[in-house]
């Protein structure tokens, strides 16, 4: 058999394809001779059949032909130069890839058209160009993936890359066709060869696919600066408003030029082509796993870049509140960015990469987003499981509001396969947060009522409890709508009634009256609790005022605290709205009454010394009584000045009001008394002895009151 005969065997329908190239040293398939095809050999005879002819790749000047003699002996005829076959007559193998590809396409097409015919029971032999096609594809893969420096996909010309993907598609179709006859012995070798080269091609594509996937870049336009969200309600309000309107910070919105997270549209198109090739080749599980792992890593890095760290429940439980508070702020930033930007971009990417397999895109995105959301929700769950404390209320509220904003968006963001689960998880977490907040607020009320510290504040200044409660309520009022919702959901009206028991009513009848009034006016649960807190604070301050032995100082204490409360309410429209004008007017009236009582208690006694009664006897001034009056006035004024200069009134307006009212009360009376009776004394030493102060000096010393530090006697404060 000569070389020309070998080249023509691909057209012979009764010739079983079996050859090898430079990568296949030995072929196990047997090729029957033309005469033997008409005989059905027995199994014993099959072992004696002639060995298949092998055509190996050789240099152009060498041809090796293997033949089998009739007696089964093997002979090798090697002809060099022009001994039997001239080099120019030997066609080099394998032939052109494009031509063989056309033959493969035609073979698959023709074979498919035979389905249903009688020939279906007699599958055709595998033509030689199948092996030729495999050899050529292997060579091309070697060009790309062989050696120490494989060619990256991005280095391939566009036309060549497209051709290679078409080749892979062709191999996949060929293998699919051959698998129909996997039970046929004569197809075993071809199936193995085609499957092997397909695996090599898929391995190269998979590695390139993985390389491109992991080569994402964080878009600087999508970064969010953590410092832009401050740990106070105003920042939280701004964030919530943006979220409610479906708006995210401008810097968080992907640019039109880069709609996908970290990839250009050109790269996404390439990924889509890879997905088609890999899935068509039966590599869907491997491909989806590679994509899932790569994108999960990218999402986790995105969360880390936004400031969110993954903590276990135990880790959160062990954290101090200050660092945990920072983590909650980072969580809120991350959560809102995920729901407003990140998941939307991720869904677009999956839909684009798997454009022809929407079910795969949905499944992968569902698993990715579900994993990220469960991780975020687990953190929120861990936070509310920490020990309850009043200072945690505001971060709990921020988390609660974030989840409340998220729930209406669940069905829009996530596929049905995970939307219901995530909605249930978020709802449960929010409900548990609500329970914690209700408990925290109730504990705040109990802590005010139970505060029995019997150490009076020095100088009658504003009590730390007053500052803490009013600042606390100022922030609480910013969350009015949310707390109204929380209290309604947990039926706090009945709970408030139960906590306002008989013990409290006895200690503070006014609180019971206000509670009854609130109930009759159908006040909201939150308003009821706010009024209760204020009534509890008033009762506590009344009790603390009785710790002062000096009645005047206790009145100063009540004035200080009352003014501080009113100023806080006046400066917070939210609290003022909650408490109402009537409550504010009532507290203002009480403050004025404290002022009057203080003037009467302190300065009324001083003015008694300036009483004219009993000084005139038979038209003459009773000099001994006058001397005693001046001495009493001087001594009492000295004592008041010495004592009350150390008292504290931190509110400048209240301090000024008190000084002015005292001056208006004392100076005119003293001036009148002095003008009428000072001439009674003999000028000189006697006058200096009893008339210690001039009216201007009295006024100077009054201006030295309530500074918290007694000034040196007789010196005007600078």
C-alpha positions as CSV (number, residue, x, y, z in Angstrom):
1,X,0.0,0.0,0.0
2,X,1.6,3.3,-1.0
3,X,1.3,6.9,0.3
4,X,-1.3,7.8,-2.3
5,X,-3.5,5.0,-1.1
6,X,-3.2,6.3,2.5
7,X,-4.3,9.8,1.5
8,X,-7.4,8.4,-0.2
9,X,-8.6,6.2,2.7
10,X,-10.7,9.1,4.1
11,X,-13.1,8.7,1.1
12,X,-13.5,5.0,1.5
13,X,-16.6,4.2,3.5
14,X,-15.5,0.7,4.4
15,X,-12.1,1.8,5.8
16,X,-12.0,2.2,9.6
17,X,-10.1,5.4,10.5
18,X,-7.0,4.8,12.5
19,X,-3.8,6.7,12.3
20,X,-1.4,8.5,14.6
21,X,0.6,11.7,14.6
22,X,3.8,12.8,16.3
23,X,1.9,12.7,19.7
24,X,0.4,9.2,19.3
25,X,3.1,6.5,19.0
26,X,0.8,3.5,18.8
27,X,-2.8,2.9,17.7
28,X,-4.8,0.0,19.1
29,X,-7.7,0.1,16.6
30,X,-7.5,-2.6,13.9
31,X,-8.2,-1.8,10.2
32,X,-9.7,-4.8,8.2
33,X,-8.6,-5.2,4.6
34,X,-11.1,-4.6,1.8
35,X,-11.7,-8.4,1.4
36,X,-12.2,-8.9,5.1
37,X,-15.0,-6.3,5.3
38,X,-17.3,-8.8,3.6
39,X,-16.7,-11.4,6.3
40,X,-18.0,-11.4,9.9
41,X,-14.9,-12.7,11.8
42,X,-15.4,-14.6,15.0
43,X,-14.1,-13.2,18.3
44,X,-11.1,-15.6,18.0
45,X,-10.3,-14.4,14.5
46,X,-10.4,-10.7,15.6
47,X,-7.1,-11.2,17.4
48,X,-5.5,-12.3,14.2
49,X,-6.8,-9.5,12.0
50,X,-4.4,-7.3,10.2
51,X,-2.8,-4.3,12.1
52,X,-4.1,-1.0,11.0
53,X,-2.0,1.1,8.7
54,X,-0.4,4.0,10.5
55,X,0.6,7.2,8.9
56,X,3.1,9.1,10.9
57,X,4.3,12.7,10.5
58,X,7.7,12.5,8.9
59,X,10.1,15.0,7.3
60,X,9.2,15.6,3.7
61,X,12.0,13.4,2.5
62,X,10.9,10.3,4.5
63,X,7.8,8.2,4.3
64,X,7.1,5.2,6.6
65,X,4.4,2.8,5.5
66,X,3.3,-0.1,7.7
67,X,1.7,-3.1,5.9
68,X,0.6,-6.6,6.9
69,X,1.3,-9.7,4.9
70,X,-1.3,-12.3,4.3
71,X,0.3,-14.5,6.9
72,X,0.2,-11.8,9.5
73,X,3.9,-10.8,9.4
74,X,4.6,-7.0,9.7
75,X,6.9,-5.3,7.3
76,X,8.2,-1.7,7.2
77,X,9.1,-0.1,3.9
78,X,11.0,3.1,4.3
79,X,11.7,4.9,1.1
80,X,14.1,7.9,1.0
81,X,14.6,10.3,-1.8
82,X,13.3,8.9,-5.1
83,X,13.5,5.1,-4.3
84,X,9.7,4.4,-4.5
85,X,7.8,7.6,-3.8
86,X,9.1,11.0,-4.6
87,X,9.0,13.6,-1.8
88,X,6.9,16.0,-4.0
89,X,4.2,13.3,-4.4
90,X,3.8,12.9,-0.6
91,X,1.2,15.3,0.9
92,X,2.3,16.4,4.4
93,X,-0.2,15.5,7.2
94,X,-2.2,16.9,8.7
95,X,-3.8,19.1,6.0
96,X,-5.2,22.6,6.4
97,X,-7.3,23.2,9.5
98,X,-9.9,25.3,7.7
99,X,-10.4,22.6,5.1
100,X,-10.7,19.8,7.7
101,X,-13.1,21.9,9.7
102,X,-15.4,22.2,6.7
103,X,-15.2,18.4,6.3
104,X,-16.1,18.0,10.0
105,X,-19.1,20.3,9.7
106,X,-20.2,18.4,6.6
107,X,-19.7,15.0,8.4
108,X,-21.8,16.1,11.4
109,X,-24.5,17.6,9.1
110,X,-24.6,14.5,6.8
111,X,-24.7,12.1,9.8
112,X,-27.5,14.1,11.4
113,X,-29.5,13.8,8.3
114,X,-29.2,10.0,8.4
115,X,-31.2,9.8,11.6
116,X,-34.4,7.8,11.1
117,X,-33.1,6.0,8.0
118,X,-32.2,2.4,7.8
119,X,-28.5,3.4,8.0
120,X,-29.1,4.4,11.7
121,X,-28.7,0.8,12.7
122,X,-25.4,0.7,10.9
123,X,-23.4,3.7,12.1
124,X,-20.9,5.0,9.6
125,X,-17.2,4.5,10.1
126,X,-15.2,7.4,11.5
127,X,-13.4,9.1,8.6
128,X,-9.7,9.9,8.7
129,X,-10.2,13.6,8.7
130,X,-11.5,13.4,12.3
131,X,-8.1,12.3,13.5
132,X,-6.5,15.0,11.3
133,X,-8.8,17.6,12.9
134,X,-7.8,16.4,16.4
135,X,-4.1,16.6,15.5
136,X,-4.4,20.1,14.2
137,X,-6.4,21.3,17.2
138,X,-3.8,19.8,19.5
139,X,-1.1,21.7,17.6
140,X,-3.0,25.0,18.1
141,X,-3.5,24.3,21.8
142,X,0.2,23.6,22.1
143,X,0.9,27.0,20.4
144,X,-1.2,28.7,23.0
145,X,-0.7,26.7,26.2
146,X,2.6,24.9,25.6
147,X,6.0,25.8,27.0
148,X,6.9,28.0,29.9
149,X,5.2,31.1,28.6
150,X,1.6,30.4,27.5
151,X,-0.1,32.9,25.3
152,X,-2.8,34.9,27.2
153,X,-6.1,35.3,25.6
154,X,-5.8,39.1,25.6
155,X,-2.7,38.6,23.4
156,X,-4.6,36.8,20.6
157,X,-5.8,38.8,17.6
158,X,-9.6,39.1,17.7
159,X,-10.0,37.0,14.5
160,X,-7.8,34.2,15.9
161,X,-9.6,34.2,19.2
162,X,-13.0,34.0,17.4
163,X,-11.7,31.1,15.3
164,X,-10.5,29.2,18.4
165,X,-13.9,29.5,20.1
166,X,-15.5,28.2,16.8
167,X,-13.1,25.3,16.9
168,X,-14.1,24.5,20.5
169,X,-17.7,24.6,19.5
170,X,-17.0,22.3,16.6
171,X,-15.2,19.8,18.9
172,X,-18.1,19.9,21.3
173,X,-20.6,19.1,18.5
174,X,-18.4,16.3,17.1
175,X,-18.0,14.7,20.5
176,X,-21.8,14.9,21.1
177,X,-22.3,13.2,17.8
178,X,-19.8,10.4,18.5
179,X,-21.2,9.8,21.9
180,X,-24.4,8.5,20.2
181,X,-22.3,5.4,19.3
182,X,-20.3,5.0,22.5
183,X,-21.4,1.4,22.6
184,X,-19.7,0.7,19.3
185,X,-16.2,-0.6,19.7
186,X,-14.8,1.0,16.6
187,X,-15.8,4.5,18.0
188,X,-14.0,4.1,21.3
189,X,-10.6,5.4,20.1
190,X,-12.1,8.4,18.3
191,X,-14.3,9.3,21.2
192,X,-11.3,9.1,23.5
193,X,-9.2,11.3,21.2
194,X,-11.8,13.9,20.7
195,X,-12.7,14.0,24.4
196,X,-9.0,14.4,25.3
197,X,-8.4,17.4,23.0
198,X,-11.7,19.0,24.2
199,X,-10.5,18.7,27.8
200,X,-7.2,20.4,26.9
201,X,-9.0,23.2,25.1
202,X,-11.4,23.6,28.0
203,X,-8.6,23.6,30.5
204,X,-6.9,26.5,28.6
205,X,-10.2,28.4,28.3
206,X,-11.0,27.8,32.0
207,X,-7.7,29.1,33.1
208,X,-8.0,32.2,30.9
209,X,-11.6,32.6,32.1
210,X,-10.4,32.4,35.7
211,X,-7.5,34.8,35.1
212,X,-9.8,37.4,33.5
213,X,-12.4,37.0,36.3
214,X,-9.8,37.6,39.0
215,X,-8.3,40.5,37.2
216,X,-11.1,42.9,38.3
217,X,-10.4,46.4,39.4
218,X,-12.3,48.4,42.0
219,X,-13.8,51.4,40.4
220,X,-12.7,54.4,42.4
221,X,-15.9,56.1,41.4
222,X,-17.8,53.5,43.4
223,X,-15.9,54.1,46.7
224,X,-17.6,55.5,49.7
225,X,-15.7,57.5,52.3
226,X,-16.5,56.2,55.8
227,X,-16.0,59.6,57.3
228,X,-19.0,60.9,55.3
229,X,-21.3,59.0,57.7
230,X,-21.0,60.5,61.1
231,X,-22.2,58.7,64.2
232,X,-25.1,61.0,64.8
233,X,-28.6,61.3,63.8
234,X,-28.2,64.1,61.2
235,X,-25.9,61.9,59.2
236,X,-28.2,59.0,59.6
237,X,-31.1,61.1,58.5
238,X,-29.3,62.1,55.3
239,X,-28.4,58.5,54.6
240,X,-31.9,57.3,55.2
241,X,-33.4,60.0,53.1
242,X,-31.2,59.0,50.2
243,X,-32.1,55.4,50.7
244,X,-35.8,56.1,50.8
245,X,-35.6,58.1,47.5
246,X,-33.5,55.3,45.9
247,X,-30.6,57.7,45.7
248,X,-27.0,56.9,46.6
249,X,-24.1,59.3,46.9
250,X,-22.9,60.4,43.5
251,X,-19.5,58.8,44.1
252,X,-21.2,55.4,44.7
253,X,-22.9,55.3,41.3
254,X,-21.1,53.3,38.6
255,X,-20.2,55.4,35.6
256,X,-21.9,54.9,32.3
257,X,-18.5,53.8,30.8
258,X,-18.2,51.0,33.4
259,X,-21.6,49.5,34.1
260,X,-20.1,46.3,35.5
261,X,-18.2,45.9,38.8
262,X,-14.6,46.0,37.9
263,X,-14.8,45.0,34.2
264,X,-15.0,46.8,30.9
265,X,-17.8,45.9,28.5
266,X,-15.2,44.3,26.2
267,X,-14.0,42.0,29.0
268,X,-17.6,41.1,29.8
269,X,-18.2,40.2,26.1
270,X,-15.2,37.9,26.3
271,X,-16.5,36.2,29.5
272,X,-19.8,35.7,27.7
273,X,-18.0,33.9,24.8
274,X,-16.2,31.7,27.3
275,X,-19.4,30.8,29.0
276,X,-21.0,29.8,25.8
277,X,-18.0,27.6,24.9
278,X,-17.6,26.0,28.3
279,X,-21.3,25.3,28.7
280,X,-21.6,23.9,25.2
281,X,-18.7,21.6,26.0
282,X,-20.4,20.2,29.0
283,X,-18.3,22.1,31.5
284,X,-21.1,24.0,33.1
285,X,-20.5,22.8,36.8
286,X,-16.7,23.7,36.6
287,X,-17.4,27.0,34.9
288,X,-20.1,28.0,37.3
289,X,-17.9,27.1,40.3
290,X,-15.0,29.2,39.0
291,X,-17.3,32.2,38.4
292,X,-19.0,31.8,41.8
293,X,-15.7,31.6,43.7
294,X,-14.2,34.6,41.8
295,X,-17.2,36.8,42.3
296,X,-17.6,35.8,46.0
297,X,-14.0,36.8,46.6
298,X,-14.6,40.1,44.8
299,X,-17.7,40.9,46.8
300,X,-15.9,40.1,50.1
301,X,-13.1,42.4,49.1
302,X,-15.7,45.1,48.3
303,X,-17.2,44.7,51.7
304,X,-13.7,45.0,53.3
305,X,-13.0,48.1,51.2
306,X,-16.2,49.7,52.5
307,X,-14.9,49.0,56.1
308,X,-17.0,46.0,57.0
309,X,-15.2,43.1,58.6
310,X,-16.6,39.6,59.1
311,X,-17.0,38.8,62.8
312,X,-18.6,35.8,64.4
313,X,-21.3,36.2,67.0
314,X,-18.8,35.4,69.7
315,X,-16.4,38.0,68.4
316,X,-19.2,40.6,68.5
317,X,-20.2,39.6,72.0
318,X,-16.6,40.1,73.3
319,X,-16.2,43.6,71.7
320,X,-16.4,46.8,73.8
321,X,-19.1,49.1,72.7
322,X,-16.9,51.9,71.4
323,X,-15.2,49.7,68.7
324,X,-18.4,47.9,68.1
325,X,-20.2,51.2,67.5
326,X,-17.6,52.0,64.7
327,X,-18.3,48.5,63.2
328,X,-22.0,49.2,63.2
329,X,-21.4,52.5,61.3
330,X,-19.3,50.6,58.8
331,X,-22.1,48.0,58.6
332,X,-24.7,50.6,57.7
333,X,-22.5,52.1,55.0
334,X,-21.8,48.6,53.6
335,X,-25.4,47.4,53.8
336,X,-26.8,50.4,52.0
337,X,-24.1,50.3,49.3
338,X,-24.8,46.6,48.7
339,X,-28.6,47.1,48.3
340,X,-28.4,50.3,46.3
341,X,-25.3,49.7,44.1
342,X,-23.4,46.5,44.5
343,X,-26.0,43.8,44.1
344,X,-27.5,45.7,41.1
345,X,-24.2,45.8,39.4
346,X,-23.5,42.1,40.2
347,X,-26.9,41.1,38.7
348,X,-26.1,43.0,35.5
349,X,-22.7,41.2,35.3
350,X,-24.2,37.8,35.7
351,X,-27.0,38.5,33.2
352,X,-24.3,39.7,30.7
353,X,-21.9,36.8,31.2
354,X,-24.7,34.3,31.0
355,X,-26.8,36.1,28.5
356,X,-27.8,32.8,26.8
357,X,-28.4,31.0,30.1
358,X,-30.7,33.2,32.2
359,X,-31.4,30.4,34.6
360,X,-27.7,30.0,35.3
361,X,-27.3,33.7,35.8
362,X,-30.2,33.8,38.2
363,X,-29.0,30.8,40.2
364,X,-25.4,32.1,40.6
365,X,-26.5,35.6,41.5
366,X,-29.0,34.2,44.0
367,X,-26.3,32.2,45.7
368,X,-23.8,35.0,45.7
369,X,-26.2,37.7,47.0
370,X,-27.8,35.4,49.5
371,X,-24.4,34.5,51.0
372,X,-23.5,38.2,51.3
373,X,-26.8,39.2,52.8
374,X,-26.8,36.4,55.4
375,X,-23.4,37.5,56.4
376,X,-24.6,41.1,56.9
377,X,-27.8,40.0,58.7
378,X,-25.8,37.8,61.0
379,X,-23.8,40.8,62.1
380,X,-27.0,42.7,62.9
381,X,-28.3,39.8,64.8
382,X,-25.1,39.5,66.8
383,X,-25.3,43.2,67.7
384,X,-28.7,43.1,69.3
385,X,-27.7,40.0,71.2
386,X,-25.0,42.0,73.1
387,X,-25.7,43.3,76.6
388,X,-28.4,46.0,76.5
389,X,-27.4,49.5,77.5
390,X,-29.0,52.9,77.0
391,X,-26.2,54.2,74.8
392,X,-26.8,51.4,72.3
393,X,-30.3,52.5,71.5
394,X,-29.3,54.9,68.7
395,X,-27.2,52.4,66.8
396,X,-30.0,49.9,67.2
397,X,-32.3,52.4,65.7
398,X,-29.9,53.0,62.8
399,X,-29.8,49.3,62.1
400,X,-33.6,49.0,62.4
401,X,-34.1,51.9,59.9
402,X,-31.6,50.4,57.5
403,X,-33.5,47.1,57.6
404,X,-36.9,48.9,57.3
405,X,-35.6,50.6,54.1
406,X,-34.3,47.3,52.8
407,X,-37.5,45.2,53.1
408,X,-39.5,47.0,50.3
409,X,-36.5,46.5,48.0
410,X,-36.0,42.8,48.5
411,X,-38.3,41.6,45.7
412,X,-36.7,44.1,43.3
413,X,-33.1,43.1,44.1
414,X,-33.2,39.4,44.6
415,X,-34.5,36.4,42.6
416,X,-37.6,34.6,43.9
417,X,-35.4,31.7,44.9
418,X,-33.9,33.7,47.8
419,X,-36.1,36.8,48.2
420,X,-38.6,35.2,50.6
421,X,-35.8,33.8,52.8
422,X,-33.9,37.1,53.0
423,X,-37.1,39.0,53.7
424,X,-38.0,36.6,56.5
425,X,-34.5,36.9,57.9
426,X,-34.5,40.7,57.8
427,X,-37.9,40.9,59.3
428,X,-37.0,38.7,62.1
429,X,-33.8,40.6,62.8
430,X,-35.7,43.9,62.8
431,X,-38.3,42.5,65.1
432,X,-35.7,41.4,67.6
433,X,-34.0,44.8,67.4
434,X,-37.4,46.3,68.2
435,X,-37.7,44.1,71.3
436,X,-34.3,45.2,72.4
437,X,-35.0,48.8,71.9
438,X,-38.3,48.6,73.9
439,X,-36.4,46.9,76.7
440,X,-33.6,49.6,76.6
441,X,-36.2,52.4,76.8
442,X,-38.0,50.7,79.7
443,X,-34.7,50.2,81.5
444,X,-34.0,53.9,81.0
445,X,-37.3,54.7,82.8
446,X,-36.5,52.3,85.6
447,X,-33.0,53.7,86.0
448,X,-34.3,57.2,86.5
449,X,-36.8,56.0,89.1
450,X,-34.2,53.9,90.9
451,X,-31.5,56.6,91.0
452,X,-31.2,57.3,94.7
453,X,-27.8,59.0,94.8
454,X,-27.8,61.1,97.9
455,X,-24.8,63.2,97.2
456,X,-26.0,66.8,96.3
457,X,-24.4,68.5,93.4
458,X,-22.0,71.2,94.5
459,X,-23.3,74.8,94.2
460,X,-26.8,73.6,93.1
461,X,-25.6,73.2,89.5
462,X,-27.3,71.1,86.8
463,X,-27.3,67.5,87.8
464,X,-25.5,65.0,85.6
465,X,-28.6,63.0,85.4
466,X,-30.5,66.0,83.9
467,X,-27.8,66.5,81.3
468,X,-27.7,62.9,80.4
469,X,-31.5,62.4,80.1
470,X,-32.1,65.6,78.2
471,X,-29.3,65.0,75.7
472,X,-30.5,61.4,75.4
473,X,-34.1,62.5,74.7
474,X,-32.9,65.1,72.2
475,X,-31.4,62.3,70.1
476,X,-34.3,60.0,70.7
477,X,-36.7,62.6,69.4
478,X,-34.9,62.5,66.1
479,X,-36.1,58.9,65.7
480,X,-39.7,59.7,66.6
481,X,-41.3,58.0,63.6
482,X,-39.2,54.9,64.0
483,X,-39.9,54.6,67.7
484,X,-43.6,55.2,67.2
485,X,-43.5,52.2,64.8
486,X,-41.5,50.1,67.3
487,X,-43.8,50.8,70.2
488,X,-46.9,50.2,68.1
489,X,-45.5,46.9,66.8
490,X,-44.8,45.7,70.3
491,X,-48.0,47.0,71.8
492,X,-46.3,49.4,74.2
493,X,-49.5,51.2,75.2
494,X,-50.5,48.3,77.4
495,X,-47.0,47.8,78.6
496,X,-46.7,51.5,79.6
497,X,-49.9,51.2,81.6
498,X,-48.5,48.2,83.5
499,X,-45.2,49.9,84.3
500,X,-47.0,53.0,85.7
501,X,-48.0,51.1,88.8
502,X,-49.2,52.2,92.2
503,X,-45.7,52.7,93.6
504,X,-44.9,55.3,91.0
505,X,-48.2,57.0,91.4
506,X,-47.7,57.4,95.1
507,X,-44.2,58.9,94.7
508,X,-45.3,61.2,91.8
509,X,-49.0,61.9,91.6
510,X,-48.3,64.4,88.8
511,X,-46.9,61.5,86.6
512,X,-50.1,59.6,87.2
513,X,-52.2,62.6,86.2
514,X,-50.2,63.2,83.1
515,X,-50.4,59.5,82.2
516,X,-54.1,59.6,82.6
517,X,-54.4,62.7,80.5
518,X,-52.2,61.1,77.8
519,X,-54.5,58.1,77.8
520,X,-57.6,60.3,77.6
521,X,-56.1,62.3,74.7
522,X,-55.1,59.0,72.9
523,X,-51.5,60.0,72.8
524,X,-49.2,57.8,70.9
525,X,-47.1,55.2,72.7
526,X,-43.9,57.1,72.1
527,X,-45.4,60.4,73.4
528,X,-46.6,58.6,76.5
529,X,-43.2,57.2,77.2
530,X,-41.5,60.6,76.6
531,X,-43.8,62.3,79.1
532,X,-43.3,59.5,81.5
533,X,-39.5,60.0,81.3
534,X,-39.9,63.7,81.9
535,X,-42.2,63.1,84.9
536,X,-39.8,60.6,86.4
537,X,-36.9,63.1,85.9
538,X,-38.9,65.9,87.6
539,X,-39.7,63.6,90.6
540,X,-36.1,62.6,90.9
541,X,-34.9,66.2,90.9
542,X,-37.5,67.1,93.5
543,X,-36.1,64.4,95.7
544,X,-32.5,65.5,95.1
545,X,-33.4,69.2,95.9
546,X,-34.4,68.1,99.4
547,X,-30.8,66.9,100.0
548,X,-29.7,70.5,100.4
549,X,-30.0,71.9,103.9
550,X,-30.2,75.5,102.6
551,X,-33.6,76.1,101.1
552,X,-32.3,78.9,98.9
553,X,-29.7,76.5,97.4
554,X,-32.3,73.9,96.8
555,X,-34.3,76.5,94.8
556,X,-31.2,77.4,92.9
557,X,-30.8,73.7,92.1
558,X,-34.4,73.5,90.8
559,X,-33.9,76.7,88.8
560,X,-30.7,75.4,87.2
561,X,-32.2,72.1,86.2
562,X,-35.6,73.5,85.2
563,X,-33.9,76.1,82.9
564,X,-31.6,73.5,81.4
565,X,-34.6,71.3,80.6
566,X,-36.6,74.1,79.0
567,X,-33.6,75.3,77.0
568,X,-33.1,71.8,75.6
569,X,-36.8,71.5,74.7
570,X,-36.8,75.0,73.2
571,X,-33.8,74.1,71.1
572,X,-35.3,70.8,69.8
573,X,-38.5,71.2,67.8
574,X,-38.9,67.4,67.9
575,X,-39.0,67.3,71.7
576,X,-41.1,70.5,71.8
577,X,-43.6,69.0,69.5
578,X,-43.7,65.8,71.6
579,X,-44.2,67.6,74.9
580,X,-46.5,70.2,73.6
581,X,-47.0,73.9,74.3
582,X,-49.1,73.3,77.4
583,X,-46.5,71.2,79.0
584,X,-43.8,73.9,78.2
585,X,-45.9,76.7,79.6
586,X,-46.5,74.8,82.8
587,X,-42.8,74.1,83.3
588,X,-42.0,77.8,82.6
589,X,-44.5,78.8,85.2
590,X,-42.9,76.5,87.7
591,X,-39.5,78.0,86.9
592,X,-40.7,81.5,87.6
593,X,-42.2,80.3,90.9
594,X,-38.8,78.9,92.0
595,X,-37.3,82.3,91.2
596,X,-39.9,84.1,93.4
597,X,-39.4,81.7,96.2
598,X,-35.7,82.1,96.1
599,X,-36.0,85.9,96.2
600,X,-38.3,85.7,99.1
601,X,-36.3,83.1,101.0
602,X,-32.9,84.9,100.6
603,X,-33.4,88.6,99.9
604,X,-36.7,89.0,101.7
605,X,-34.8,88.4,105.0
606,X,-32.2,90.9,104.1
607,X,-34.9,93.5,103.3
608,X,-36.4,93.0,106.8
609,X,-33.3,94.7,108.1
610,X,-34.2,97.8,106.2
611,X,-37.6,98.0,107.7
612,X,-38.6,101.5,109.0
613,X,-40.9,100.1,111.7
614,X,-39.8,100.8,115.2
615,X,-37.1,103.3,114.3
616,X,-39.1,106.5,115.1
617,X,-40.0,107.1,118.7
618,X,-41.8,110.3,119.5
619,X,-40.5,111.8,116.3
620,X,-36.9,110.9,117.0
621,X,-34.8,108.1,115.5
622,X,-34.1,105.3,118.0
623,X,-30.4,105.2,117.5
624,X,-29.6,101.8,119.2
625,X,-32.2,100.1,117.1
626,X,-30.9,101.8,113.9
627,X,-27.4,100.7,114.7
628,X,-28.7,97.1,115.2
629,X,-30.5,97.3,111.8
630,X,-27.3,98.3,110.0
631,X,-25.3,95.7,111.8
632,X,-27.8,93.0,110.9
633,X,-27.9,94.1,107.3
634,X,-24.1,94.1,106.9
635,X,-23.7,90.7,108.5
636,X,-26.5,89.1,106.5
637,X,-25.3,90.6,103.2
638,X,-21.8,89.5,103.9
639,X,-23.0,85.9,104.6
640,X,-25.1,85.9,101.5
641,X,-22.3,87.2,99.3
642,X,-19.8,84.7,100.8
643,X,-22.1,81.7,100.4
644,X,-23.8,82.4,97.1
645,X,-20.7,83.5,95.3
646,X,-19.8,79.8,95.3
647,X,-23.1,78.8,94.0
648,X,-23.4,78.0,90.3
649,X,-25.8,79.2,87.6
650,X,-24.3,78.1,84.3
651,X,-27.0,79.5,82.1
652,X,-25.9,83.1,81.4
653,X,-29.4,84.3,80.8
654,X,-30.7,82.9,84.1
655,X,-27.7,84.2,85.9
656,X,-28.3,87.7,84.5
657,X,-32.0,87.6,85.2
658,X,-31.3,86.7,88.9
659,X,-28.7,89.4,89.4
660,X,-30.9,92.0,87.8
661,X,-33.9,91.0,89.8
662,X,-31.9,91.0,93.1
663,X,-30.5,94.4,92.3
664,X,-33.9,95.8,91.5
665,X,-35.2,94.4,94.8
666,X,-32.3,95.4,97.1
667,X,-30.6,98.5,95.7
668,X,-33.6,100.9,95.8
669,X,-34.6,99.8,99.3
670,X,-31.1,100.2,100.6
671,X,-30.6,103.5,98.9
672,X,-33.8,104.8,100.4
673,X,-33.0,103.5,103.9
674,X,-29.5,104.9,103.7
675,X,-30.7,108.3,102.5
676,X,-33.1,108.6,105.3
677,X,-31.1,107.4,108.3
678,X,-27.4,107.7,107.5
679,X,-27.4,111.4,108.8
680,X,-28.3,110.1,112.2
681,X,-24.8,108.9,112.8
682,X,-22.0,111.3,113.7
683,X,-19.8,111.8,110.6
684,X,-16.5,110.0,110.8
685,X,-15.8,106.8,112.6
686,X,-19.4,106.2,113.6
687,X,-20.7,106.4,110.1
688,X,-17.9,104.2,108.7
689,X,-18.6,101.7,111.5
690,X,-22.3,101.2,110.7
691,X,-22.7,102.3,107.1
692,X,-20.4,99.6,105.6
693,X,-21.6,99.7,102.0
694,X,-22.7,102.3,99.5
695,X,-25.4,101.3,97.0
696,X,-22.9,101.0,94.2
697,X,-20.8,98.6,96.3
698,X,-23.9,96.5,97.0
699,X,-24.6,96.3,93.2
700,X,-21.0,95.2,92.6
701,X,-21.2,92.4,95.0
702,X,-24.5,91.2,93.6
703,X,-22.8,90.9,90.2
704,X,-20.3,88.5,91.9
705,X,-23.0,86.0,92.8
706,X,-23.4,82.5,91.2
707,X,-20.0,82.3,89.6
708,X,-19.1,79.2,91.4
709,X,-16.0,80.8,93.1
710,X,-16.2,83.2,95.9
711,X,-14.2,86.4,95.1
712,X,-12.0,88.2,97.6
713,X,-14.1,90.3,99.8
714,X,-14.4,93.9,98.7
715,X,-12.9,93.4,95.3
716,X,-14.9,93.7,92.2
717,X,-14.7,90.7,89.9
718,X,-12.9,91.6,86.6
